[in-house]
């Protein structure tokens, strides 16, 4: 077992400690920006599919804030779930090193839950039901669906079971638009929900493809399971499938070219980055894979939700 050393900032004031925590485990600027695009684009796609006017700014802002809370809660649950492994193999992380306590993080997550319920109820009381479905799934994820050893041996099942939370979150987000018109989602919304699931896989696999020199004992990565070359090819295939789904969403909204062309440009950059990593797998190119996974998802939602609106105005 690795000896646990107390974090040098463990005695700093709480705001300083939380700032360090977010920089290491929940980068606020990047997360908030990506979730702004994710939530706004999802609401726009729901309206586009039904050929309706966009809802008011209150809906956009409320759902954005709730989604930030949900992703923070996911981060907190991961900190609890991975604590023993972190103590053994990554003792420098904020929780095992004593920078922040799980009690503090769970208190913040609980306060966030109250804020989320308040904001959601202010939109539609019935929308809270979907919020609780997300929390129920998050609870199952946190306890590894009560079969952690089996999931650890079956990585695809682990990935699928955990990424299912993405379409659940997106169903909640889009419901803020379509629920005001009844209880039935617009036609072909399922395509966009599948896209959210696939994009979740793009992010998850992309952040766990490492160069051989970066693999760590006790830390699972897709490159360790499949090899860096095979895992990169699988990741590329998933990115390509995401683009096909994006094109289908474009046909469903009535703007296939406006949706697909920006996505295709982003996809070409994905392939370029992956090729560099395959030719020279090192810390620099592995970081580029993680970064371009985020760029792809950012571009994908911009293409699906905003490009049709811009073309429609022009």
Secondary structure as the mmCIF struct_conf table of DSSP 4:
data_model
#
loop_
_struct_conf.conf_type_id
_struct_conf.id
_struct_conf.beg_label_comp_id
_struct_conf.beg_label_asym_id
_struct_conf.beg_label_seq_id
_struct_conf.end_label_comp_id
_struct_conf.end_label_asym_id
_struct_conf.end_label_seq_id
HELX_LH_PP_P HELX_LH_PP_P1 UNK A 2 UNK A 4
TURN_TY1_P TURN_TY1_P1 UNK A 8 UNK A 11
BEND BEND1 UNK A 12 UNK A 12
HELX_RH_AL_P HELX_RH_AL_P1 UNK A 14 UNK A 25
BEND BEND2 UNK A 26 UNK A 26
HELX_RH_AL_P HELX_RH_AL_P2 UNK A 28 UNK A 50
TURN_TY1_P TURN_TY1_P2 UNK A 51 UNK A 51
HELX_RH_AL_P HELX_RH_AL_P3 UNK A 57 UNK A 81
TURN_TY1_P TURN_TY1_P3 UNK A 82 UNK A 82
HELX_RH_AL_P HELX_RH_AL_P4 UNK A 83 UNK A 89
TURN_TY1_P TURN_TY1_P4 UNK A 91 UNK A 92
BEND BEND3 UNK A 93 UNK A 93
TURN_TY1_P TURN_TY1_P5 UNK A 94 UNK A 98
BEND BEND4 UNK A 99 UNK A 100
HELX_RH_AL_P HELX_RH_AL_P5 UNK A 102 UNK A 123
HELX_RH_3T_P HELX_RH_3T_P1 UNK A 125 UNK A 127
HELX_RH_AL_P HELX_RH_AL_P6 UNK A 128 UNK A 142
TURN_TY1_P TURN_TY1_P6 UNK A 143 UNK A 143
HELX_RH_3T_P HELX_RH_3T_P2 UNK A 144 UNK A 146
HELX_RH_AL_P HELX_RH_AL_P7 UNK A 148 UNK A 153
HELX_RH_AL_P HELX_RH_AL_P8 UNK A 155 UNK A 178
HELX_RH_3T_P HELX_RH_3T_P3 UNK A 179 UNK A 181
BEND BEND5 UNK A 183 UNK A 184
HELX_LH_PP_P HELX_LH_PP_P2 UNK A 185 UNK A 186
TURN_TY1_P TURN_TY1_P7 UNK A 187 UNK A 188
HELX_RH_AL_P HELX_RH_AL_P9 UNK A 189 UNK A 206
TURN_TY1_P TURN_TY1_P8 UNK A 207 UNK A 208
HELX_RH_3T_P HELX_RH_3T_P4 UNK A 212 UNK A 214
TURN_TY1_P TURN_TY1_P9 UNK A 217 UNK A 218
HELX_RH_AL_P HELX_RH_AL_P10 UNK A 222 UNK A 226
HELX_RH_AL_P HELX_RH_AL_P11 UNK A 228 UNK A 253
TURN_TY1_P TURN_TY1_P10 UNK A 254 UNK A 254
HELX_RH_AL_P HELX_RH_AL_P12 UNK A 256 UNK A 279
BEND BEND6 UNK A 280 UNK A 280
BEND BEND7 UNK A 282 UNK A 282
HELX_RH_AL_P HELX_RH_AL_P13 UNK A 283 UNK A 305
TURN_TY1_P TURN_TY1_P11 UNK A 306 UNK A 306
HELX_RH_AL_P HELX_RH_AL_P14 UNK A 307 UNK A 313
#
